[in-house]
Amino acid sequence: MDVFKVSGNGPLRGEIEVGGAKNAALPLLAATLLSDEPVTLRNVPDLSDIRFMVEILRHVGSEVANPEPGVWRLKAKELTHIAPYDLVRKMRASVCLLGPLTARLRKAEVSIPGGCVIGPRPIDLHLKGLAKLNCKVEINNGYVHVDASAMRGGPIFLGGRSGSTVTGTANIIMAAVLAPGTTRIECAACEPEIVDLCNMLVKMGATIKGIGSPELTIEGVEALHGCEHQVVADRIEAGTFIAAAAITRGDVTVKGIPPNLLGAFLDKLEEAGVPLEITGDTIHVRPYSEPLKPVDCITLPHPGFPTDLQAQLCALMTQVEGISIITERIYPNRFMHVPELQRMGADIAIEGPSAIIKGASKLSGAPVMASDLRASAALILAAFAATGDTWIQRIYHLDRGYERFETKLAGLGAKIERLKDTDLPQELLLD
Ligand code: EPU
């Protein structure tokens, strides 16, 4: 297994380009099942999660080509309706097959994804939405069975205890575009990745009104056709680079990120005193000498502060004098990075769904474990601010969602090396 060795190396400096969003590309790949004509996706990041999704699409019958880096061409002529456990268990986002298989084949059997370290991740709202589209939905032997022979549009309230659901909204949109009649979704997720999905579906011939708002109206059509589509920029990757620049007091220009995708995050950083210069799709993080201010932040569905940048904000706030309170409303247990940050010297207490961070800690390098994708990124940011070397294990979590992370950051002067676990100092080797 690979590990990272990261050493604090002072301010990051230079320019860095943002890639395509994983969380947009995954449902877009699933949406290619909605047409029997070829769909070409561009700006697809090269990630292990993308390869898992492609493997599942091949399994259900898609012909897949990857003619050049970042470009995938998929043609879903003959499909089977079953997505088995041994493929689905590798990645939760494979639940996104439920909507398109239901729409195309009028039946689906998709394994329910297993547990997740960031907390319970139910799919009850996905199932409720399908039931509202007049599908028969049953759970049997760990699989969701959908009979959509009488599928038709209808009104659906898709909100749950934590508000909207991102992949749930994607599933119901993908089912509804081929359902006869009108579907009205209330409390739809408004994330840029959902907007991107709607935009591609419209190119394929779908009729969707209210794109980007919590109220979507979809008129079902008979069939969708092929198209070409460019995946939207990865706002979480961009936010991670911005936080990396801020934690090192760097001078970094992040390119290819429309700032409106990151409103709440940029606002919070400006409130903390991070100097940002925004021009078009470029965000310049300027070096600063004044101390930053602590923040009070709550994660919420878009356009609120994204849960996927919570861990990175925690890492940054360990370096800011005063008390920051970061409350997680989407996944209240998503604090697996905290014990590892504490091992590096951070002063953080967890009180219910909140991390109380007493900042300006002197961090020192330590052996730490990555527990999920965004926690991995937070540990790397903390390592940039620490003295000495930090060895980060289980970085396969990071490889699921950040493309060439270490190469891109090394381009800014970061000292980050990908090594084999056999390179770990003897005392750090796991059993
Ligand atoms: N929820 C329900 N019932 C459902 C679905 C969700 O109660 O049927 C709850 C969840 O438990 C959670 C909240 O609703 O409390 C939001 O979950 P959501 O369904 O929106 O999450 P998701 O679609 O499974 C996507 C991203 C996650 C990101 C969340 C929140 C993809 C592939 N994944 O997950 O990304 O954290 O939205 O923004 O789009 C990541 O990239 O690191 C990641 C975990």
Residues whose N, C-alpha, C, O or C-beta is under 5 A from the ligand:
A	BS01	EPU	N23 A93 P120 R121 P122 I123 D124 L125 H126 G160 S162 S164 T165 V166 T167 G168 T307 D308 I330 Y331 L373 R374
